[in-house]
Amino acid sequence: MDISSINNFSAQIGAPAQPAGQDQRGLVQAVRAVNAAELFGQDYELSFVLDRKTRGAIVRIVKRETGEVVAQIPADYVLRLAENLKKI
């Protein structure tokens, strides 16, 4: 589970401001609960990361054994598109 870059997540999505540590703890707890319930099966887990270039949240479903990303929202091509649009 990668949650290392979630600082200021509420500001990114327009949620009410809360201390960054409180947001991060809540997100960590939610991700752990989803992963503990094995909603994606025994072999997969949910992961949230913050894209460094776009500063947008990314949701991933990752294969536990290998770390392979099997699904991602938004997709890589959408992240690249957003990055290119910022350059215009």
URKAQUI-V123032 format. One record per backbone hydrogen bond with DSSP energy under -1.0 kcal/mol. CO is the residue of the C=O (numbers start at 1). NH is the residue of the N-H. Records with the same first field share a line. If there is no record, write none. Layout:
BEGIN
CO->NH + NH
END
This chain:
BEGIN
6->9
8->12
9->13
10->15
19->23
20->24
21->25
22->26
23->27
24->28
25->29
26->30
27->31
28->32
29->33
30->34
31->35
32->36
33->37
34->39
38->41
43->64
45->62
47->60
49->58
51->55
56->51
58->49
59->73
60->47
61->70 + 71
62->45
63->67
68->63
71->61
73->59
75->79
76->80
77->81
78->82
79->83
80->84
81->85
82->86
END
